[in-house]
Amino acid sequence: MLYQFEFRTYQRKFKRPLQTSHSIWQIRTGIILKLTDEKNQIGWGEIAPLSWFGSETFEQALDFCTSLPTHISSETIFSISDELPACQFGFESALSNETNSPPPAPPCQGGEQIGSLIYPCEGEKKLSQYSGLLPAGEAALSALQMLWQQGFRTFKWKIGVAVIEEELQVFRQLIKVMDDLCDREKAFLRLDANGGFNQSQAEIWLQTCDNVAKITDFSVQIEFLEQPLSVTQFDKMLALSTVYKTPIALDESVANLDRIQQCYNLGWRGIFVIKPAIAGSPSQLRKFCQTHNIDAVFSSVFETPIGKQAALNLATELFPNSRALGFGIDDWFDDNHSILDFGF
């Protein structure tokens, strides 16, 4: 079957720059895809590259879209190179999202609209089922209280961006605030180093987290330390995972399906943080997850509601009762609505 192919680029400005050990990120750029079949059924997809994480660049994705004719086949879509994982995700998602009518309006305020389609907002799931992203540094303290009031109970904090002594001091304040808010509830904190530690720093953080776990009347659980070392130090992370009780999660190390398979084959049986929008082919990712018993957390790359919904659909299908989903990122954008009018 042939599909009429259209695409538009977009830019989304972060409300405040996202600081990680990699860089400071200020604008998310991406591409919205539209496929129309012979019956005028429309499928929407999104290409949201993250080149410093291991995907193709935005420019490479744009060049690929520009190179395609106005009508493409499903064979073309399923033959996209593995070197373009974000493109694989976007096109396959569009192919599987064909519909004659828009999905129902979300049960909360602020559903995001593209053309005649309304994409769901967070109201379709309890926010306790998502992980809310905290900014780096002391700004996390005020952000935590705001997200708590919204209903989040799992939080992710970016670390490895300042002097370790300063971050540990803020960490102690953060878990104290969390414990005070809990009131007999359980709260979970994920620490994300984005590969920014050396061996000594990773061990200090893991020991600190193990010490928190020993406090019997504490309501805060350190769920895991994410990607403490660089991608090149897999063996060291594997060794650390056997020494400390605090779980280690791989993120950059498992950025795409090839890396996921490689780490699994090398013996990783800890947590995999999977970003579907850059992982590659959804059909191949589905096949891997269905044939391997892995502990997975599905996470966002700050895509629009189009890519987000495709990722959430896959996460819900493969891991319906898994850990909190890493998609609590809507508060990071100035405008979630008007910028999504692409003129289709």
C-alpha positions in Angstrom: 0.0 0.0 0.0 1.2 3.5 -0.8 0.9 6.4 1.7 0.9 10.1 1.0 3.7 11.5 3.0 4.0 14.9 4.6 6.2 16.3 7.4 6.7 19.5 9.4 9.5 20.5 11.7 9.0 22.0 15.1 10.8 23.7 17.9 9.8 23.7 21.6 11.5 26.0 24.0 12.1 24.7 27.5 10.7 26.8 30.3 14.1 26.7 31.9 17.2 25.0 30.4 17.6 21.3 31.2 21.0 20.8 32.8 22.7 17.4 32.6 26.3 16.2 32.8 26.3 16.3 29.0 25.2 19.8 28.3 22.6 22.5 28.8 19.6 21.9 26.6 17.3 24.9 25.7 15.2 24.0 22.6 13.8 20.6 21.6 13.6 20.3 17.8 11.8 17.5 15.9 9.7 16.4 13.0 6.0 15.6 12.8 5.0 13.0 10.2 1.7 12.5 8.5 0.8 9.4 6.4 -2.5 9.2 4.5 -3.5 5.9 2.9 -5.8 5.3 -0.1 -8.9 5.4 2.2 -7.9 8.7 3.6 -7.0 7.2 7.0 -4.3 9.3 8.7 -1.4 8.2 10.8 0.7 10.6 12.8 4.2 10.0 13.9 7.1 11.9 15.4 10.9 11.9 14.9 12.5 13.3 18.1 16.3 12.7 17.8 18.7 12.9 20.7 22.1 12.8 19.0 24.2 13.2 22.2 22.4 10.2 23.5 23.1 8.0 20.5 20.5 8.6 17.9 20.9 10.4 14.5 21.0 14.2 14.5 18.0 16.4 13.7 19.8 17.3 10.4 20.2 13.7 9.4 16.6 13.0 10.1 15.5 16.0 8.2 17.7 15.1 5.2 16.1 11.6 5.2 12.6 13.0 5.2 13.5 15.5 2.5 14.9 12.7 0.3 11.6 10.7 0.3 9.0 11.0 -2.4 5.5 12.3 -1.7 4.2 8.7 -1.7 6.0 5.9 0.1 5.2 2.2 0.8 5.3 0.2 4.1 8.3 -1.6 2.6 10.2 1.7 2.6 9.3 2.3 6.2 10.4 -1.1 7.4 13.7 -0.8 5.5 14.8 2.4 7.2 18.4 2.0 8.3 19.3 1.2 11.9 21.5 4.3 11.8 18.3 6.3 11.9 16.6 4.9 15.1 14.4 8.0 15.7 13.2 7.8 12.1 12.4 4.1 12.5 10.2 4.9 15.5 8.5 7.9 14.0 7.5 6.2 10.7 6.5 2.9 12.2 4.4 4.7 14.8 2.6 6.7 12.0 2.0 3.5 10.2 0.3 1.9 13.3 -1.7 5.0 14.2 -3.9 5.2 11.1 -7.4 6.2 12.1 -10.7 7.4 10.5 -11.6 9.6 13.4 -9.9 11.4 16.2 -9.5 9.8 19.6 -11.9 11.0 22.3 -11.1 14.2 24.1 -9.0 13.6 27.3 -10.9 13.7 30.6 -8.8 16.6 31.8 -8.1 20.1 30.8 -5.5 20.9 28.2 -5.6 18.1 25.6 -3.2 19.0 22.9 -4.6 19.4 19.4 -3.0 18.8 16.0 -5.4 19.4 13.1 -8.5 17.5 14.1 -6.8 15.1 16.4 -6.7 15.7 20.2 -3.8 13.9 22.0 -4.3 12.8 25.6 -2.9 14.8 28.5 -1.7 13.4 31.8 -5.2 13.0 33.1 -5.7 9.7 31.4 -3.3 8.2 34.0 -2.8 9.0 37.6 0.3 11.2 38.0 1.5 8.7 40.6 2.1 6.3 37.6 4.6 8.8 36.2 8.0 10.0 37.3 8.2 13.7 37.7 11.5 15.3 36.5 13.2 17.6 38.9 15.7 20.3 37.8 19.4 20.0 38.9 20.6 21.7 42.0 18.7 23.5 44.8 15.8 24.3 42.3 14.7 20.7 42.9 13.5 21.5 46.4 10.7 23.9 45.3 10.0 21.8 42.1 9.5 18.8 44.3 6.8 20.4 46.4 4.9 21.6 43.3 5.0 18.2 41.7 4.0 16.5 44.9 0.9 18.7 45.1 0.1 17.7 41.5 0.1 14.0 42.5 3.5 12.7 41.6 5.1 10.2 44.0 8.1 9.1 42.0 10.7 11.7 41.1 13.9 11.8 39.0 16.7 14.2 39.9 19.6 15.1 37.6 23.0 14.9 39.4 26.6 15.0 38.3 26.3 18.6 37.2 27.9 20.3 40.3 30.6 19.7 42.9 29.7 16.4 44.6 29.7 17.8 48.1 27.2 20.4 47.1 24.9 17.9 45.4 25.1 15.5 48.4 24.0 18.4 50.7 21.0 19.2 48.5 20.3 15.4 48.3 20.0 15.3 52.1 17.6 18.2 52.0 15.6 16.7 49.2 14.9 13.4 50.8 14.1 15.2 54.1 11.5 17.3 52.3 10.1 14.1 50.6 9.9 12.3 53.9 8.1 15.3 55.5 5.6 15.3 52.7 4.9 11.6 52.7 2.7 11.3 55.8 2.8 7.5 55.7 2.9 7.3 51.9 5.8 5.8 50.1 7.9 8.1 47.7 10.5 7.0 45.3 13.6 9.0 44.1 15.6 8.2 41.0 19.0 9.7 40.7 20.3 10.3 37.1 24.0 11.0 36.6 23.9 10.7 32.8 27.3 9.0 32.9 28.9 12.0 34.6 30.7 10.3 37.5 34.1 8.7 37.9 34.5 5.4 39.8 35.1 7.1 43.2 32.1 9.5 42.8 29.8 6.6 41.8 30.8 4.6 44.9 30.2 7.6 47.2 26.7 8.0 45.8 25.9 4.3 46.0 27.1 4.1 49.6 25.1 7.2 50.5 22.0 5.7 49.0 22.6 2.4 50.8 22.8 4.3 54.1 19.4 5.9 53.4 18.0 2.5 52.9 19.1 1.5 56.4 16.8 4.1 58.0 13.9 1.9 59.0 11.3 4.6 59.6 12.1 6.6 56.4 9.3 6.9 53.8 11.7 7.6 50.9 13.1 4.8 48.8 16.0 5.5 46.4 14.7 3.5 43.5 17.9 3.4 41.5 21.0 5.3 40.5 20.9 5.8 36.7 23.9 5.6 34.4 26.6 6.5 37.0 29.5 5.9 34.6 30.0 6.5 30.9 29.0 4.1 28.2 32.6 2.9 27.9 32.6 1.7 31.5 30.0 -1.1 31.3 32.1 -3.6 33.1 32.6 -1.3 36.0 28.9 -0.7 36.3 28.2 -4.4 36.1 30.7 -4.9 39.0 29.3 -2.1 41.1 25.8 -3.6 40.7 27.0 -6.7 42.7 28.6 -4.7 45.5 25.9 -2.2 46.6 22.2 -2.8 47.4 21.0 0.4 45.6 20.1 -0.8 42.1 21.9 0.7 39.1 19.9 1.4 35.9 21.5 1.7 32.4 20.3 4.6 30.2 22.8 5.9 27.7 24.3 2.4 27.6 21.0 1.1 26.3 20.0 4.0 24.1 19.0 1.9 21.1 18.0 -1.7 20.4 21.5 -2.8 19.4 22.9 -1.5 22.7 20.1 -3.1 24.6 20.8 -6.5 23.1 24.5 -6.0 23.6 24.2 -5.2 27.3 21.8 -8.1 27.8 24.2 -10.5 26.0 27.1 -9.2 28.2 25.2 -10.2 31.3 23.2 -7.1 32.4 20.1 -8.2 34.4 19.5 -4.9 36.2 17.2 -2.1 35.1 17.0 -0.9 31.5 15.8 2.6 31.0 14.3 2.5 27.5 13.5 5.6 25.5 11.3 4.3 22.7 11.5 7.4 20.6 15.2 6.8 19.9 15.4 3.0 20.6 14.7 2.2 16.9 12.0 0.0 15.3 9.0 -0.4 17.7 8.3 -3.8 16.2 11.8 -5.1 16.8 11.8 -3.6 20.3 8.5 -5.3 21.0 9.9 -8.6 19.8 13.0 -8.3 22.1 11.0 -7.4 25.2 8.5 -10.2 24.6 11.3 -12.8 24.3 13.5 -11.5 27.2 12.5 -11.1 30.8 13.9 -7.6 31.5 13.3 -5.0 34.2 12.5 -1.9 32.2 11.5 1.7 32.7 10.1 3.5 29.7 11.2 7.1 29.5 10.7 10.3 27.5 13.0 12.3 25.3 10.8 15.4 25.5 8.7 14.5 22.5 5.3 16.1 21.7 2.1 14.3 22.6 2.3 12.4 19.3 5.5 10.6 20.1 4.6 10.4 23.7 1.4 8.6 23.1 3.1 6.1 20.8 5.7 5.5 23.4 3.1 5.1 26.2 1.1 2.7 24.1 4.1 0.5 23.7 5.1 0.7 27.3 1.6 -0.2 28.5 1.4 -3.1 26.1 4.8 -4.6 27.1 5.0 -3.6 30.8 1.5 -3.0 32.0 2.4 -3.3 35.7 5.9 -2.0 35.6 7.7 0.8 37.4 6.5 4.5 37.1 6.8 5.8 33.6 9.4 8.5 33.0 7.1 10.9 31.1 6.3 13.5 33.8 7.9 16.3 31.8 5.1 18.6 30.7 6.0 21.3 33.2 9.3 21.8 31.3 7.7 23.6 28.4 6.5 27.2 28.1 3.7 26.3 25.6 2.2 22.9 25.1 -0.5 24.0 22.7 0.0 26.7 20.0 3.4 25.4 18.8 1.7 22.2 17.8 -0.3 23.8 15.0 1.8 22.6 12.1 -0.5 23.6 9.3 -1.4 20.2 8.0 
